[in-house]
């Protein structure tokens, strides 16, 4: 059986205000705030910040 994974969804709040919603089965959604553009969200999702966040939440080693 596959291990559940964290899924990330981007959301635009306002012109220069973006956030990422992290969802994990059986847990409340978590919000990563303070992102300023879609490019910033893309950098977060494809870079080290995502891995560091997963580690800080106990979802990665």
N, C-alpha and C positions, 0 to 999 in steps of 0.2 A: 504494500500500500504506500502511495506517495505521501511524503511529508507535506503538511500544509505550508503555503508560502505567503509571505507578506505581499500584498498588491498595492501599488501606488497609483493614485489618480491626481492629476493636476487640476487646479481650480483657480480661475481668475476672479478676484474680489473687486478690484478697481483698476484704474489705469496702470499704476505702478505697484500693485499689491497682489501677489500670487501666493498660493499655498499648495502643499501636497497633502493629500489624505492617505494615510497608511492604514490598510485594513488587514487584519489577521483573524482567521476563524476563531470564534470563542472569546474574542477580546474587543474592547471598545475601540473605535477608530481613533487614531492619533493624528494630530495636525502639525505639520512642519510649516511654520510661518516665517515671514520676513524675507521672502523672495521678491525680487523687483521686476522680473520679466520672464517671458517664456524661455528665453535663452538661459537665464539663471536657473529655472526649473530643470531644463534639459541638462545643464552642467551638473546640477545636484544629482539627478537620476543616473547619469552616466559616469560619475566620478567617485572619488574617494569619500565624499561626504555621505553618500548613501551607505557605503560599507561601514563607515564609522558609526552612523546612526543605528544600523542593524546590530552592530556589536554592542553599542551602549544599551540597547533594549533587550539584549540576550537572545537575539534571533540568529546571530552568526558568531563564529569563533574567530 
